[in-house]
Every structure is written in C-alpha cells, then in structure tokens.
C-alpha cells in the first residue's frame, strides 16, 4: 500500500504536513547540517520584529518534567536583515515557500513587518504572532482579546498578498471566539497553540529560575491542551489550522490532524533531538499503513464526524 502524505495549505503544495515551529529551528542553517531540509513540508522561521532584538536577560531556559520553559524574548536580527539576508540564505537550503513569523509591540510594527515580508519571494505564508505584549495597551498580549486580534488581522491583511495565519495564545478563556474574530477580520488560517505561561523556582535560593520570572511552557506535557484547543477552533472556523503544541511523534501528528489541523508544526522536540522532524516524517508512512490511512488530507477533522 502506497500512502499519500501530501497536503495543500492555502494553495501551497507540501509533500507532508510537518513544519518546524518558529523559534525552534532558527532559519534552518544549523539543522541543514543534520539532514536535507527539503524533506520538510515548510519551515516557520525565527520570529521577526521591526528592530533587531537581543532578547531577555539570562537565565531564560528552565527544564520541566516533559517540557521546558523559555523566555528568549524574540531575539532576532530585525526584519530588514531577515528580508535581505536570512530569507535568501534559507532559500538556498530549502526549495519551497517559507513561513515568515512576525512579532510586534504595536499595530504599526506588525503592519510594517508583514508588508516587508510580503515582498520577499521566498515567503509563502505570513504567520502573525499575536502573543506579543501591546506596549500601547498596558502590556497585555494582543492575542488575549478578540477585538485586538481582529484589529491586527485586518491591518496586516490590508498590506499583504500572501496568506496570513494568526498564531493564537492559549493563555485565554475562550480561544474559539478569538479564532472566529480573526476569521471574520480576514485571516486565511490559524496557527495554534503558542506556549502556555509557566515558571520554575530554584528551591535552594527560593528565587524563580528564569530571570524574567515566567516564560513559555512547551513540550509533550502541553499536547493534550493543544489538541483540545485545535478541536474547539476547528468547530468554530472554516479556515485551515496549523496545529502545534507538544507534538513529538507520528502518532501525535495523526491525532492533531484528526482534531482538525491541516498541517502540524513541531517545536520543542527539535531542541531536544535535531532529527525530530526527520524521524516523524519517516515514521508516518508505516503508521498510516497500520491504521489503514491512504491519504493524510482525508483525516483532517475526522474526530468530529
């Protein structure tokens, strides 16, 4: 039995649904030393802001049972450097369209960065991270309010031609209503979930392990939460979902797609095992045969029927 792993994401044909998640794969250069990046469906590159950012003070990583907490703080070289150098360099290693991940601290910054990324021929999809704190709105993340998330969506859609996916924060009461607001504002798709908020305390010093006190909790421990949220949002919207959150095996990918994800991002697993995406891609065909799945595209949302 030959299986079909290909998926279509907003008009972009991919050989499989596996995409390294933003912030866990850089711009692909380091991972290209381990395997040919062209086996991947796409790559969501490092989150990019208007100006270069050094990031948060160290320590900014803390280990947890079945996961990790990071507070890197969107360290990146800035949109101009990414557009002029990083995207073209990544295109030498990866032959299909990239996913540009855009962060911002004001509506104007999102608009500027998305417009700039949209002009880059290497970019196929723009993924807008609305988990950034709104500096003009008291520091509350744009993605925690349906109105703010919709406002960002509408603003970036006005200046872009590429499909726009809004990356949602799970640190909310009702993620489905926020996803729906983004869809109504013109989003072409939803990426979810971003990291949960967590912390660790050093019991020898009695102080938080991370300098920023709290950070983004990711890894296998959050998978059931991510799966539940993808399931809920699939019921609320009719645009495609890129599912992520604790995915570390081919079985997780199948579950995530059955919950409603059209493509699946792999995040923290890349930091622990640089071959994680390659391993998952290799494990999918025998698993599909075992489960009697001919085509991955056919199982999207199967858990809802």
C-alpha positions as CSV (number, residue, x, y, z in Angstrom):
1,X,0.0,0.0,0.0
2,X,1.5,3.3,-1.0
3,X,0.3,6.2,1.1
4,X,-0.1,9.9,0.3
5,X,1.3,12.3,2.9
6,X,0.9,15.5,0.7
7,X,-1.2,18.4,2.0
8,X,-2.3,21.7,0.5
9,X,-2.0,24.7,2.8
10,X,-3.7,27.8,1.3
11,X,-2.7,26.8,-2.2
12,X,0.8,25.7,-1.3
13,X,1.5,22.1,-2.1
14,X,3.6,20.3,0.5
15,X,5.0,16.7,0.4
16,X,3.9,16.2,4.0
17,X,2.3,18.3,6.8
18,X,5.5,18.6,9.0
19,X,6.8,22.1,9.7
20,X,9.4,23.1,12.3
21,X,7.8,25.7,14.5
22,X,9.1,29.2,14.8
23,X,11.8,29.8,17.4
24,X,12.9,26.1,17.4
25,X,14.6,25.9,14.1
26,X,16.3,29.3,13.5
27,X,16.4,29.9,9.8
28,X,17.3,26.3,9.1
29,X,21.0,26.7,8.7
30,X,22.1,24.7,11.7
31,X,19.7,21.9,11.0
32,X,20.8,21.6,7.4
33,X,24.0,20.0,8.7
34,X,21.9,17.1,10.0
35,X,19.6,16.4,7.1
36,X,18.3,17.7,3.8
37,X,15.7,20.3,4.7
38,X,13.7,19.6,1.5
39,X,12.1,16.6,3.2
40,X,10.1,19.1,5.3
41,X,6.6,20.5,4.3
42,X,7.7,24.0,5.1
43,X,9.7,25.9,7.7
44,X,8.3,28.6,10.1
45,X,11.4,30.7,10.6
46,X,12.5,32.6,13.7
47,X,10.1,35.2,15.0
48,X,11.0,38.6,13.5
49,X,10.3,42.2,14.7
50,X,11.0,45.6,13.1
51,X,14.2,46.3,15.0
52,X,16.9,43.8,16.0
53,X,16.4,42.4,19.5
54,X,18.9,41.0,21.8
55,X,16.2,39.3,23.8
56,X,15.6,38.9,27.6
57,X,18.2,38.6,30.3
58,X,19.6,35.2,31.1
59,X,18.9,32.6,32.5
60,X,16.0,32.3,30.1
61,X,15.6,28.5,29.8
62,X,14.3,26.1,32.5
63,X,13.8,22.4,32.3
64,X,10.5,20.8,33.4
65,X,9.0,17.3,33.6
66,X,8.1,16.5,29.9
67,X,8.8,20.0,28.7
68,X,10.7,23.3,29.1
69,X,10.1,27.0,29.8
70,X,11.7,29.6,27.7
71,X,11.8,33.4,27.9
72,X,14.1,34.2,25.0
73,X,12.3,37.4,24.2
74,X,12.1,37.3,20.4
75,X,15.9,37.6,19.9
76,X,16.3,38.3,16.1
77,X,18.2,40.4,13.7
78,X,15.3,42.6,12.6
79,X,13.0,42.5,9.5
80,X,15.5,44.2,7.1
81,X,18.3,41.8,7.8
82,X,15.9,38.8,7.7
83,X,14.4,40.0,4.4
84,X,17.8,40.8,2.7
85,X,19.9,38.0,4.1
86,X,18.2,35.3,6.1
87,X,15.3,34.5,3.6
88,X,17.6,34.3,0.6
89,X,20.1,32.1,2.5
90,X,17.3,29.8,3.7
91,X,16.0,29.5,0.1
92,X,19.4,28.0,-0.8
93,X,18.8,25.2,1.6
94,X,15.0,24.8,1.2
95,X,13.3,24.9,-2.2
96,X,9.7,25.5,-1.3
97,X,8.0,28.6,0.2
98,X,8.9,29.6,3.7
99,X,6.6,30.7,6.5
100,X,7.6,34.2,7.9
101,X,6.8,34.5,11.6
102,X,6.1,38.1,12.5
103,X,6.0,39.7,16.0
104,X,5.3,43.2,17.1
105,X,4.7,45.5,20.0
106,X,2.3,47.9,18.2
107,X,-0.2,47.7,15.3
108,X,2.2,49.8,13.2
109,X,5.1,47.4,13.8
110,X,3.0,44.4,12.7
111,X,1.9,46.3,9.6
112,X,5.4,47.3,8.7
113,X,7.0,43.9,9.1
114,X,4.2,42.0,7.4
115,X,4.3,44.4,4.4
116,X,8.1,43.9,4.2
117,X,7.9,40.1,4.4
118,X,5.1,40.0,1.8
119,X,7.5,41.5,-0.7
120,X,10.0,38.6,-0.2
121,X,9.8,36.0,-3.0
122,X,10.9,33.2,-0.6
123,X,7.8,33.7,1.6
124,X,4.7,31.7,1.0
125,X,2.7,32.3,4.2
126,X,2.9,35.0,6.8
127,X,2.3,33.8,10.4
128,X,1.4,36.6,12.8
129,X,2.3,36.0,16.4
130,X,-0.3,37.9,18.4
131,X,1.1,36.7,21.8
132,X,3.4,39.8,21.9
133,X,2.6,42.4,24.6
134,X,0.9,45.5,23.3
135,X,3.1,48.4,24.5
136,X,0.3,50.9,23.9
137,X,-2.3,48.8,25.6
138,X,-0.8,48.2,29.0
139,X,1.4,45.3,28.1
140,X,-1.5,42.8,27.6
141,X,-0.9,40.4,24.7
142,X,-2.8,41.3,21.5
143,X,-4.0,37.7,21.3
144,X,-5.8,37.7,24.6
145,X,-8.6,40.0,23.2
146,X,-10.8,39.1,20.3
147,X,-11.0,42.8,19.4
148,X,-7.3,43.4,19.4
149,X,-6.5,40.1,17.5
150,X,-9.1,41.1,14.9
151,X,-7.7,44.6,14.6
152,X,-4.2,43.3,13.9
153,X,-5.6,40.8,11.4
154,X,-7.5,43.5,9.5
155,X,-4.5,45.8,9.5
156,X,-2.0,43.3,8.1
157,X,-4.4,41.9,5.5
158,X,-4.6,45.4,4.0
159,X,-0.9,45.4,3.2
160,X,-0.3,41.7,2.2
161,X,-1.0,39.5,-0.7
162,X,0.3,36.2,0.8
163,X,-2.0,34.0,3.0
164,X,-2.0,35.3,6.6
165,X,-2.2,32.9,9.6
166,X,-2.8,34.3,13.0
167,X,-0.8,32.4,15.8
168,X,-3.0,32.3,18.9
169,X,-2.1,32.4,22.5
170,X,-3.6,29.6,24.7
171,X,-3.5,31.8,27.7
172,X,-7.1,32.8,27.3
173,X,-10.6,31.7,28.5
174,X,-12.2,31.2,25.1
175,X,-9.8,30.6,22.2
176,X,-12.5,29.7,19.7
177,X,-14.1,33.2,19.9
178,X,-10.7,34.8,19.3
179,X,-10.1,32.5,16.3
180,X,-13.6,33.3,15.0
181,X,-12.9,37.1,15.3
182,X,-9.7,36.6,13.3
183,X,-11.5,34.7,10.6
184,X,-14.2,37.4,10.3
185,X,-11.4,40.0,10.1
186,X,-10.0,38.2,7.0
187,X,-7.4,35.7,8.4
188,X,-6.6,33.0,5.9
189,X,-5.7,30.5,8.6
190,X,-5.0,29.9,12.3
191,X,-1.7,28.7,13.9
192,X,-2.1,27.2,17.4
193,X,-1.2,27.0,20.1
194,X,1.7,29.2,21.2
195,X,3.3,28.4,24.6
196,X,1.4,28.3,27.9
197,X,2.6,30.5,30.7
198,X,4.7,28.7,33.3
199,X,7.5,29.1,35.8
200,X,10.0,27.2,38.0
201,X,11.5,28.1,41.4
202,X,15.0,27.2,42.5
203,X,14.3,25.7,46.0
204,X,18.0,26.3,47.0
205,X,17.7,30.1,46.5
206,X,13.9,30.5,46.7
207,X,14.0,32.6,43.5
208,X,12.5,32.0,40.1
209,X,14.9,30.0,37.8
210,X,14.2,32.4,34.8
211,X,15.4,36.0,35.1
212,X,12.0,37.1,33.7
213,X,10.3,35.0,36.4
214,X,7.8,33.4,33.9
215,X,8.1,32.1,30.4
216,X,6.5,30.0,27.7
217,X,5.9,26.4,28.7
218,X,6.2,23.9,25.8
219,X,6.9,20.2,25.2
220,X,5.0,16.9,25.4
221,X,3.2,17.9,28.6
222,X,1.1,20.6,26.8
223,X,0.0,18.3,23.9
224,X,-3.5,17.4,25.4
225,X,-4.2,21.1,25.9
226,X,-3.2,22.0,22.3
227,X,-5.2,19.1,20.9
228,X,-8.3,20.2,22.8
229,X,-7.9,23.8,21.6
230,X,-7.4,22.7,17.9
231,X,-10.5,20.6,18.2
232,X,-12.6,23.5,19.6
233,X,-11.3,26.0,17.0
234,X,-12.0,23.6,14.1
235,X,-15.6,23.6,15.2
236,X,-15.7,27.4,15.2
237,X,-14.0,28.4,11.9
238,X,-13.8,27.2,8.3
239,X,-10.2,28.3,7.6
240,X,-7.3,25.9,7.9
241,X,-5.4,25.4,11.1
242,X,-1.7,24.7,11.6
243,X,-1.7,22.7,14.8
244,X,1.2,22.6,17.3
245,X,2.0,22.2,21.0
246,X,3.9,19.3,22.4
247,X,4.0,17.3,19.1
248,X,6.9,14.8,19.2
249,X,5.8,11.7,17.3
250,X,4.0,10.4,14.2
251,X,1.1,9.4,16.5
252,X,0.8,13.0,17.7
253,X,0.6,14.2,14.1
254,X,-2.3,11.9,13.3
255,X,-4.1,12.9,16.5
256,X,-3.6,16.6,15.7
257,X,-4.9,16.2,12.2
258,X,-7.9,14.2,13.3
259,X,-8.7,17.1,15.7
260,X,-8.7,19.5,12.8
261,X,-5.1,20.5,11.8
262,X,-4.4,20.7,8.1
263,X,-0.6,20.9,8.9
264,X,1.4,20.2,12.0
265,X,4.3,22.2,13.5
266,X,7.0,20.5,15.6
267,X,8.5,22.8,18.2
268,X,10.4,21.9,21.4
269,X,11.1,18.4,20.1
270,X,13.7,20.0,17.7
271,X,15.6,21.4,20.6
272,X,16.0,18.0,22.3
273,X,16.5,16.0,19.1
274,X,17.7,17.7,16.0
275,X,16.4,14.8,13.9
276,X,12.8,15.0,15.4
277,X,11.1,16.2,12.2
278,X,13.0,13.8,10.0
279,X,12.1,10.9,12.4
280,X,8.4,11.9,12.4
281,X,8.3,12.1,8.6
282,X,9.9,8.6,8.3
283,X,7.5,7.2,10.9
284,X,4.3,8.4,9.2
285,X,4.1,6.0,6.2
286,X,4.3,2.8,8.3
287,X,1.9,4.2,10.8
288,X,-0.6,5.3,8.1
289,X,-0.4,1.7,6.6
290,X,-1.0,0.2,10.1
291,X,-4.1,2.5,10.6
292,X,-5.4,2.0,7.1
293,X,-5.0,5.7,6.1
294,X,-4.4,6.2,2.4
295,X,-4.1,10.0,2.5
296,X,-3.4,12.4,5.4
297,X,-5.5,15.1,3.8
298,X,-8.5,12.8,4.3
299,X,-8.2,12.5,8.1
300,X,-8.3,16.3,8.8
301,X,-11.2,16.8,11.3
302,X,-12.1,13.1,11.4
303,X,-12.7,13.2,15.2
304,X,-15.6,15.5,14.5
305,X,-17.6,13.1,12.3
